[in-house]
Amino acid sequence: MRSARFLAALVGTLLISGTPITAAAEQPSSDVRTRAEVRTSGTTLEITWDQPMPAAEAEALTKSLQGAVEEEDVQTFMPKPNGHGPQYDVVRCDEANHIFTDRNGIFSVRYNCRFKNVNWGFKVTPKLVTIAVGDMKESGMVWHTATKKLGQNGHHTVPIYYQLHGTQGGVKDGDILHWSDRITFRVNAGGREGTAILNIGGTFKISRR
């Protein structure tokens, strides 16, 4: 599998939130935490626990999540600046499948220039699958160029390990395409429960050759 530099129009973001069930969760004291945040290049993991927890426990869990992030050697949705202006990965018509990777998942796309459409797929990474509880709800992939919205694919409720996929038409050679989607699912991390919202998105250029 080949990873590629991937310029994100919309930074991949993982938000995990829950509904506080006590007054302490809404107005926590200094030794209680209801949220944690892990930042990487192009990705943010925010957690709001269903119930508040001691600060020490929250910090330990945050560090364990951060460690998992740092151990992964993958191409993020946000490439490193090179000082030469915008750089778009090019998806070519003769390419069977162009693969982009991120710590949150794998995005694949194929440009069918003959039919003026793109086929895409997205699969959540195994590390996120291990903390997920139940199915995921996908809002539907949204596609647009710099000047117009191309459309939105259908929404789905499927197992968390399922590979989402779809087709977007109305594209033309040389288009710079922006895509985004939102995936929601429950999680259990370190024995703590919450609801995850995974926002994914990026940019690439399509070319006949």
TATARA-V518323 format. One record per backbone hydrogen bond with DSSP energy under -1.0 kcal/mol. NH is the residue of the N-H (numbers start at 0). CO is the residue of the C=O. If there is no record, write none. Layout:
nh->(NH & NH)
co->(CO & CO)
This chain:
nh->(12 & 13 & 14 & 15 & 16 & 26 & 31 & 32 & 35 & 37 & 39 & 42 & 44 & 45 & 46 & 47 & 48 & 49 & 52 & 54 & 57 & 58 & 59 & 60 & 61 & 62 & 63 & 64 & 65 & 66 & 67 & 68 & 69 & 70 & 71 & 90 & 92 & 94 & 97 & 99 & 101 & 104 & 105 & 106 & 107 & 108 & 109 & 111 & 112 & 116 & 117 & 118 & 119 & 120 & 121 & 122 & 124 & 128 & 129 & 132 & 135 & 136 & 137 & 138 & 141 & 142 & 143 & 144 & 149 & 150 & 152 & 155 & 157 & 161 & 163 & 165 & 167 & 170 & 173 & 174 & 176 & 177 & 178 & 179 & 180 & 182 & 183 & 184 & 186 & 187 & 188 & 191 & 193 & 194 & 195 & 196 & 197 & 198 & 199 & 201 & 202 & 203 & 204 & 205 & 206)
co->(198 & 43 & 196 & 45 & 194 & 22 & 28 & 52 & 46 & 44 & 42 & 39 & 37 & 13 & 35 & 15 & 33 & 192 & 32 & 30 & 53 & 54 & 55 & 56 & 57 & 58 & 59 & 60 & 61 & 62 & 63 & 64 & 65 & 66 & 68 & 204 & 206 & 91 & 108 & 106 & 104 & 101 & 122 & 99 & 120 & 97 & 118 & 116 & 110 & 111 & 167 & 109 & 165 & 107 & 163 & 105 & 103 & 124 & 125 & 185 & 157 & 183 & 155 & 181 & 179 & 150 & 177 & 147 & 142 & 142 & 140 & 137 & 135 & 158 & 121 & 119 & 117 & 115 & 205 & 171 & 203 & 143 & 201 & 141 & 199 & 197 & 136 & 195 & 193 & 130 & 191 & 188 & 186 & 16 & 184 & 14 & 182 & 12 & 180 & 178 & 6 & 176 & 88 & 174 & 90)
